[in-house]
Amino acid sequence: MNEVFLDTETTGLSFKEGHKIVEIACVETRDLVATGKVFHKLINPKRNVPKEAFDIHGFSQEFLKNQSTFEQVADEFLDFIKGKKIIIHNAPFDLGFLNGELQNIEKEKVDKNFVVDSLEIARNKFPGTSNSLDALCRKFNIDISRRTKHNALLDCELLREVYINLLGVKEPSFNLSAKKEDQKIIKDKSYNKNIFNISEREIKQHREFLKRELKKNFY
């Protein structure tokens, strides 16, 4: 099963209070390795954007009014996530908005059984500490210098790195003692060190390693 890292930006904190989605991003992975498939849409919320929300993500009402509405992108979004494990940081927040929007246009809701909340994993692993995305990036030495504003697509990419660290599979060990015919060693003169081209067999071993870790944590 492929995974999807998902994030949204909104006009406020509660869909029930009339706030709406202004950005949706999804990054697809297979065994936590990016496939290159991305769903990313800016959304016209058809309402004003409070200053507090604008200060967070930088999307103004004037800018968003020329974007697609949620209804116009809903089918494409549902097709993208269908049948995939969905990883969200603080899932109740994003699901509250997504399922509220979907219910309003009489579309199927996101199935919670496919959702993994990385915030819950972090809280179990690091109880009593801040487990925001920024805090976890700092904890795992992940570069967040690009995160001057909240951006759903960038946050998906950061979340993937955080999630890999939470599972403890950031540095899977390749078998560098494999047969010589499986490897090709190149001398990189500029760095004065050997670089190993990873073989197809080692890539397969890497994927199998990640699958075992995923099953250990979630099945």
N, C-alpha and C positions, 0 to 999 in steps of 0.2 A: 504493500500500500504506500502510495506517495504521501508526502506531508505538504501542508500549506501553512506558512507563517503569515498571520493576518493582523492588521492593525487598522484603526479608523481614527479620524479627527472629527470633531463635532462642534456645534455652536454652544454647547453647555454640558452640564453634568448629568441631566436626566431627560430621557425621551418622554417620560410621563408628564414633564413640565413643559413640553412643547419644543424641546431642542431637537436638532436634526443632524444627520451626517453630512460632512462637507468633503470628506476624502476617504477612500477605501483603497487599501493596498494588500495584495497577496503575492507571496513569493513561493513558488513550488520547489520542493526538493524531493530527492529520492535517496533514502538512507541518509538524510540530512545533507546531501550534496546537491547544490543548486542545479536545476535542470535547464535554467535559462528562460523558463516560462513565468511570466509575471502578469498579474491583473492589477491595473492602477487607474483609478478614475477620480477626478475632482467632481464634486456634486453640487448642483444648485439646490440649496436647502429651502428655497422659496420663503425665506424669512430673513430678518436682520441678523447680523453677526455681532454679538456683544463685544465690547472692547476687551474684556477679560479673555475671551476666546481668541480674538484677533492677535492679542499679545503672545499667545501660546503658539499658534500655527501660522499666522501671517496672511490668512486668506480673508479678504474683505468681501462684503456683500456685493459691491460693485464688480469685483473680479468674478465672483462665483455665479452671478446672474447669467453669464454667457455659457455656463457649463451644462452638461446633461443633468436631468433629474434622476433621482434614485430609480424611479419606475422605468426609465429608459435603459438603465444598465443592469437591472435586477436579473434578467434571464442569463446574461453573459456571466454575471457574478456566480449565480447558482450552478451553471455549467462548469465553471472553473473549479469550484470546491467539491463538486459531486464525488462521493466515494473516497475522499481523502481525509487523513487525519489532520485536524485543524489545531494549530498551536497558537494560543493567544496569551498575552500577559495581562492579567486581570480580566479574565474572560467574561464575567457577569456584566461588566460595563459595556464592552463591544457587542455582546449578544443581546443585551437589552435594547440597544439602538437598532441592530440589524434585524432582529425578529420583530421589533415594533414597526419598522419600515416595511418589512415583508408582509406583516399581517394587514397593514393599511391598504396594500394593493392586492390582497388575497392570493399571496404566493406562499409556497411551502417554507416553513421556518428552518433555520439551521439546526440540525439534529445535535443536541448536546452530547449524545453518546460518541460523537466523532471528535469532540473537543477536549484538548488537554490544556489546563491552565498552568502556565509556567510560573505564575506568581505563587500558587499553592505549593508547587515543588520547591521553590526557593524558600518559602516560609518554613517548610518542613526541614529543609537542609540548614537554614540559617535563622533559627528562631530568635526573636527579640532584637533583630537588626532591621535596618531599612532594606527593603527588597524591591525598590523601584527599579526601572530599567537602567536609569543613570547609575544608581548605587551598585547594581550588579555588574555593569560595565566597568566601573572603577575597581570593583573587587577582583574581577578577572583580567584586569589590565587591557581592556578593549578600548581602542581609540574612539572617543566621542567628540573630537574637536570639530567635526562637520555638523554636529547637532546644535546649531545656533537657534533653530526653531524646531518645534515638534513637526515631523514629517513622516507620514505613515509608511512610505516606501523605505526610507532610511531606517525607521524603527523596526521594520520587518527584518532587514539585513542584520541589524544589531541584535535583535532577539534570537536569530538563528545562531549567532556566535555565543550568546549567553546560554542558550538551551543546550548546545553541545557541551559547554563547560559544566552545566548543572548535571548532565548525565555522566560527566567524567570521561568523555571519549574524544577530547580535543586532540590528543596526541596518540592516535592508534599506531601500533608498532608494525612496520612493514618487515617482512623477512628479507633483509639485505644480504643474507648468506645463501640466497637461492642459486640455482645453477647459472653458470656463466652465460649460457645462451639466452637466459631470460633477462639479462641485464646488459646495459651498455654504459660504460663509464667514460665521461668526457672531462678533459682537463680544462677548467675555466681559468685562463691566465690572469684575467683582471682581478679575480678574487683568490687566486692561488689555492684552490681546493677542488676536490673531486665532486662532481655533481652526478647523482644517480638518476637515470631515466627509469621511472617505475614501470614495471612490466604489466601486461594485461592480467597475468595470474595474481600479482600483488594487489592490483586494483580490486579484483574479485574477492581476495582475502579481506581487504578493507571493508567492502560492502557487507560481507558475512559477519565481520566483527561488529559493525554498527547494528545489524539486524538483531544479533544476540543481545546487545545492550538495550535496544528498544524493547524487546520482549521481556527482558529481566525487569524493566522498570514499569511497563504498562500492561502486561498481559498475564 
